[in-house]
């Protein structure tokens, strides 16, 4: 590879692709509104016989993600299934119902433990921590949790990160996610379990859902990931052995603004492993 250009249309990139694993936040919506062109692109790919699995680091189960998508005008017919880091975190909680958790996160994420009969405790008495994000992501950063994490470290508690994202868009702003808190805990020496991209379990689950739809295993070379984060989407796709279409409108928009093509050195510096292509925003 000598340079990386921006592609105009998804249709020019999906010859030989049977399954798309698409990120949601930053690709399909920005937290406040959905993107019509992205909706059309995924819908058209499905209408032409493809399978679309939405793969998200949302710290909520898939049915909660679906309800949010509907509120943002994203119809059910643009995808075949949703897999979320929230689903995987719920499996962790289910396996430890005899233990108690200390939960860090906003009330809107309470579906992470819905109907699980989970036990809660203050930090000084908890057996583990589940983090779905800051209590107030409008104003808080990971540093607001340093004292709490230091106390958790003294008790050698495992922190379960239900959203490995560091930042996401909310409208025209960037807000901190659970991944920022989890990374600080890891830097302090704490034990962290991550559920979601870039880690393998969420991709395995996505491919299992694709198989349930198609009735067969799909070779990795016929799968395309779509995302807007180097740290989660691109790294995760590369580690799993699948191509990635990188959407530049998301959290890396500032770094890619005004660039029409990238030389190899610049690609390596920003991405590490280059994506299959770049696109300003997802369009068919």
Order of alpha helices (4+ residues) and beta strands (2+ residues): beta-beta-alpha-beta-alpha-beta-alpha-beta-beta-beta-alpha-beta-beta-beta-alpha-beta-alpha-beta-alpha-beta-alpha-beta-alpha-beta
